[in-house]
């Protein structure tokens, strides 16, 4: 787990000023992968005290723009954030409860980056979402 000093180095490396809200948001997302904005806000407020929704939105936008966080938004879900950036991983989402987890791309290659027709685009990322039912929902009694 990265330390506060690691987060400060990440911010400086991304040419961003080190601020308490930025460090708190980075920490929250690292500690709570795939959290939505309201959840991140709650964690940051528990750490810093009073902080506005807008401040957290602004920090999330800056950190995402700098490539320190990734914003994902599966259809039918609110935006969520993760600190796993720089690789071409995908996600699996539960149709019942909305649980979300990482799924690595094929080992050794990234076949999802080879489109049947790229229409002249240079493809550098693919966003694949696997849908199903999580183990907890699969074993829950139906109502």
N, C-alpha and C positions, 0 to 999 in steps of 0.2 A: 504494500500500500504506500503510495507516495506521501511524503511529509509536506508540511507547510513550506519548507525551504524548496522542495521539488516543485510545488505549484508556483512559487515565486519565480523560479528559474524558467518554468514553462511560459509564464506571462512575459517575462523579459525577452525570452527567445522569440516570442510572437510579436515583439515590439509593442506590447501593451503595458501600460502603467500598472504597477502592483497596488491594488487597493484591497481593503478588507472584504468588501462585497464580492470582488472577483475571486479571491481566495476561498471565501465561504461557498460560493456557487460551485467552483471546481471541486471542492471537497465534497459537497452534497451530491454532485453527480457521480463522482468516483465511488462514494459510499452507497449510493442508491441508483444503480444502472437502470435505465429506461423509465426514470421518474418523470412525471408531468410537471408543468410549471407550478401548480399549486402545492404539490408535494415538496418541490425544491424550495419554494418560498417558505413553507413551514419549517424545514430544516435550517434554512438560513436565518430565519427569525429566532429560532431556538439558540443559534450560535451568536448572533449579533444583537438581538433585540429588535428594535424597530427598523424596518426596511420596507420600502414601498413595493407594490407590485411592479410599478414601472421600472424601478431600479433593477429588479431581478430580470425583467424582460430585456432591458437594455444590456445587462451583463451577459445573458444567454445569447443575445444577438451578436455581441462583440466576440464572445468566445467561439461561437459557431463560425462566424466570419473569419476568424483567425485560424480555424482548423483545429482548435483544442477540444471542441465538442462536436458531436454530430446530432442533428435534429432528425427524428424519424416520425412519420405520421401515417400509420397503417390506416386504410380506409375505415371509416366509422369510429376512429379513435382520436383522442386529443393528441397534440404534439407531445413527444417525449424526447428526452435527451440522454445521450450516452457519451462516455469518455473513450470508448473504443473507436479510434479513428485510424485512418491510414491503411486499412486493409479492406478487402472486398467481402465482408461477411454479410449474412442475411439474418432474417428473423422468423420465428415461428410464433403464431398468435392463436390463443384459445378463442374459439367462436363463442363459448359460453361465458367465461368470466373476464376475458381480455388479457389474461396473463401473457407475457411476452418474454422471449428468451433469444439469445444469439444462436445462430447456426453458421458454422464455418462453411466456406465455399469448398468445392471439391479439392481434395488434397493434391498438391503437385501442379495443378493447373486451375484455371478459372474458366471452365467451359461456358459459363453464363456470359462471359465477355465476348464470345464469338457468336454474334447474331446471325440469323439465317440471311438477313439482308440489312446491312448497316446504313444504306441510303447515303453513303459517302461520309458518314460521321466517323470520327476517331473516338471509339468507345473506351472510357477509362473506369467506368463503374456500372454495376448492374444492381438494381434493387429488387430482390426477390423476397416475397413473403409467403411462407408456408402457413396454411390455415388448418386447424384441427381442434381437438379437444385435449386439454391438459390432463395429466394423471388425476388430479384432485376432482375435476369435473367428471371424468370418466367413471370414477368409483362412487360418486355422490348419488344418493337415492333420488330417483326422478320424482317430480311432484306433479 
